[in-house]
Amino acid sequence: MFNKVLIANRGEIALRVLRACKELGIPTVAVHSTADESAMHVRLADESVCIGPPPSRDSYLNIHQIVAACEITGADAVHPGYGFLSENAKFAEILEAHNITFIGPTAEHISVMGDKIEAKRTAAKLGIPVVPGSEGGVSDEGEAKKIAADIGYPVIIKATAGGGGRGMKVARSEDDLLVALQTARSEAGAAFGNDAVYIEKYLGQPRHIEIQVVGDGAGAGVHLGERDCSLQRRHQKVWEEANSPALNEKQRNEIGMICANAIAEMGYRGAGTIEFLYENGEFYFIEMNTRLQVEHPVTEAITGIDLVHEQLRVASGAGLSVTQDQITFEGHAIECRINAEDARTFVPSPGTITHYHTPGGLGVRVDSGVYAGYRIPPYYDSLIGKLIVHGRNRVECMMRLRRCLDEFVVDGIKSTLPLFQDLVQNPDIANGDYDIHWLEKYLANHAA
């Protein structure tokens, strides 16, 4: 195992990684901006290093400062968490050049899966079902018209380097297509510095299903079931479940083994998530995230497997702790992302938390880095914490979640707790009857 791990992140995920390291007896280094000097992960780490002022580009995205912090403290490995540099191939390469282990996939796999077109090509070669669409980037209007006509309208235009819904436009007819193509390219260029886009068939009412995988980098890989992340706002996940209410055991095993075999063939190292749109019994690959996901705790709840422990084991060369036949799925788990935002307008609400009380009891977990008196800074994402609830079945899980949401107290700032208190009462949610468009329709119907 490692002598010392530097955690190149902040907030709840930095604290999550720190806890895993402590459980394995690994000393930790926290890095932080000047805005985060009082953060919980900084308080609890064995060492801490300030790496710059509040803006992310000057601190958490500053590769030079992070490498320098490794050299100062003697850290021989870096865990990137999620976001920031977690899917930055250059960062992984630089760390390896300094003999520092990147706790994640190889730079090559990050690069391949970071390019949406190359990721789709690779997935198809590995036997993963993909959405019908262009084989590569599309810039010519005539080519775009032909591809759209072949696969049938509506179509969706996506940025090859995209994420978070930016550079993504739907065209329902040829008249829409050219405007959508130009708008998507413009947005992609502004957001990612790369205006390349591609075209896919637009699915009308799909669910968002993702498969958690872990590979040892030497030809072994496992899947840990699926998560249903269909409740989204502006392509950002809000509520995640494991297992999905839409799948049966046969479907789960089939798509899971396709993904496990694919990462084994790739020689993939570490944790990753293969994401699909699911409609009418069919799976369509959309992307692979080469990192730990925000929603990983629901998978841990139903499998009993610590995914950060697995990341650390694999990166150190110790291999996976389980084989596929040792993985079982018990009960049902739901995660709600509690953000410092107005529950109706979703306007961020930074400020000082005056009172903070988290729910407890059997099957309840809260991943959060905040506390009473903590000030939510305005510079980063608005996540206060994640409420994860586990039950023997989905009905018990929903009842437990309802109780926990009523116990959760965050005073001094606005939060999205009222949204989840409403959702847990909704009959569609209770029945698991929703798709990726459900939440935005619900919010539009309940706008003030």
GIRA-V528158 format. One record per backbone hydrogen bond with DSSP energy under -0.5 kcal/mol. NH is the residue of the N-H (numbers start at 1). CO is the residue of the C=O. If there is no record, write none. Layout:
BEGIN
{{NH/CO} {NH/CO}}
END
This chain:
BEGIN
{{5/27} {6/77} {7/29} {8/6} {8/79} {9/7} {13/10} {14/10} {15/11} {16/12} {17/13} {18/14} {19/15} {20/16} {21/17} {22/18} {23/19} {24/20} {24/21} {25/22} {26/21} {27/3} {27/25} {29/5} {30/47} {31/7} {32/49} {34/52} {36/33} {37/34} {39/36} {40/369} {43/39} {44/40} {45/41} {47/28} {49/30} {51/32} {52/32} {58/55} {59/56} {61/56} {62/59} {63/61} {66/62} {67/63} {68/64} {69/65} {70/66} {71/67} {72/68} {73/69} {74/70} {75/70} {76/4} {77/4} {78/101} {79/6} {80/78} {86/83} {88/85} {89/87} {92/88} {93/89} {94/90} {95/91} {96/92} {97/93} {98/94} {98/95} {99/96} {100/95} {101/76} {103/78} {103/101} {104/102} {110/106} {111/107} {112/108} {113/109} {114/110} {115/111} {115/112} {116/114} {116/160} {119/115} {120/116} {121/117} {122/118} {123/119} {124/120} {125/121} {126/122} {127/124} {128/123} {131/285} {134/199} {138/197} {144/140} {145/141} {146/142} {147/143} {148/144} {149/145} {150/146} {151/147} {152/148} {154/171} {155/171} {156/200} {157/169} {158/198} {159/167} {160/196} {162/159} {163/166} {166/163} {168/165} {169/157} {171/155} {177/173} {178/174} {179/175} {180/176} {181/177} {182/178} {183/179} {184/180} {185/181} {186/182} {187/183} {188/184} {189/185} {190/186} {191/187} {192/188} {193/188} {193/189} {194/188} {198/158} {200/156} {201/132} {202/154} {203/201} {207/278} {209/207} {209/276} {210/227} {211/274} {212/210} {212/225} {213/272} {214/222} {215/270} {216/220} {217/268} {222/214} {224/212} {227/210} {228/241} {229/208} {229/227} {231/239} {232/230} {233/236} {236/233} {238/231} {239/231} {240/335} {241/228} {242/333} {247/244} {252/248} {253/249} {254/250} {255/251} {256/252} {257/253} {258/254} {259/255} {260/256} {261/257} {262/258} {263/259} {264/260} {265/261} {266/262} {267/263} {268/263} {270/215} {272/213} {273/289} {274/211} {275/273} {275/287} {276/209} {277/284} {278/207} {279/282} {282/279} {284/277} {285/129} {286/275} {287/275} {289/273} {290/288} {291/289} {292/81} {296/293} {297/294} {298/295} {299/295} {299/296} {300/296} {301/297} {302/298} {303/299} {304/300} {307/305} {310/306} {311/307} {312/308} {313/309} {314/310} {315/311} {316/312} {317/314} {318/313} {319/313} {326/323} {327/324} {328/326} {330/302} {330/328} {331/329} {332/391} {333/242} {334/389} {335/240} {336/387} {337/238} {338/336} {338/385} {339/337} {340/382} {341/339} {342/347} {343/415} {346/342} {349/340} {351/376} {353/374} {354/352} {354/411} {355/411} {357/409} {364/361} {365/388} {367/386} {368/366} {369/384} {373/353} {374/371} {376/351} {376/374} {377/375} {380/377} {384/338} {385/338} {386/367} {387/336} {388/365} {388/386} {389/334} {390/363} {391/332} {397/393} {398/394} {399/395} {400/396} {401/397} {402/398} {403/399} {404/400} {405/401} {406/402} {407/403} {408/404} {409/357} {411/355} {416/339} {418/415} {419/416} {420/416} {421/417} {422/418} {423/419} {424/420} {425/422} {426/422} {426/423} {430/426} {431/427} {432/428} {432/429} {433/428} {434/432} {436/206} {438/435} {441/437} {442/438} {443/439} {444/440} {445/441} {446/442} {447/444}}
END
